[in-house]
Amino acid sequence: MAQRLGLPLDWDAGVTTAEQRREKIRAAIVAQQRVLSIAGKRAGQPAETWKALFERVYRIPLQPKED
């Protein structure tokens, strides 16, 4: 997912937690305005948006982080 979002190869270099990695992915999806863009398609399944992919993988809703 990170590679398809164009994050650098070392985007998760160093000591990071699962939460930190998830937040980097969330931020990239929102910043690039890909929330409703098609992320891909799995065999036998309809096309999936970045929002749906994030929510399927991380099992939490994709919402822009509010400060």
C-alpha positions in Angstrom: 0.0 0.0 0.0 2.8 2.4 0.9 4.6 1.8 -2.4 1.4 2.5 -4.4 0.9 5.7 -2.5 4.4 6.8 -3.5 6.0 6.8 -0.1 9.8 6.4 -0.1 11.2 2.9 0.3 12.4 3.8 3.8 9.1 5.2 5.0 9.0 2.9 7.9 12.7 2.8 8.7 13.8 2.9 12.3 11.8 1.9 15.2 8.1 2.6 14.6 4.9 1.2 16.0 2.0 -0.2 14.1 0.0 2.9 15.0 2.7 5.2 13.5 2.8 3.3 10.3 -1.0 3.3 10.1 -1.1 7.0 10.6 1.5 7.6 7.8 -0.6 5.6 5.4 -3.8 7.5 6.5 -2.0 10.8 6.1 -0.8 9.9 2.6 -4.3 8.8 1.5 -5.9 12.0 2.7 -3.1 14.4 1.6 -3.1 13.0 -1.9 -6.9 13.2 -2.0 -7.2 9.5 -2.8 -10.0 8.7 -0.3 -12.5 7.9 -3.1 -10.0 7.0 -5.8 -9.8 3.3 -6.9 -7.0 1.5 -5.2 -7.3 -1.7 -7.1 -9.4 -4.8 -7.7 -9.2 -8.3 -6.3 -10.3 -11.3 -8.3 -14.1 -11.8 -8.1 -14.5 -8.6 -6.2 -15.6 -5.1 -7.2 -13.1 -2.3 -7.5 -12.0 -1.0 -4.1 -11.4 2.6 -3.0 -8.4 3.7 -0.9 -10.9 4.3 1.9 -12.3 0.8 1.7 -8.8 -0.7 1.4 -7.6 1.1 4.5 -10.6 0.1 6.5 -10.3 -3.5 5.4 -6.6 -3.8 6.2 -6.6 -1.8 9.5 -10.2 -2.5 10.6 -10.8 1.1 11.7 -12.5 4.0 9.8 -10.4 6.2 7.6 -11.0 9.8 8.9 -8.8 12.8 8.5 -6.8 13.3 11.7 -8.3 16.3 13.5 -5.9 18.4 15.5 
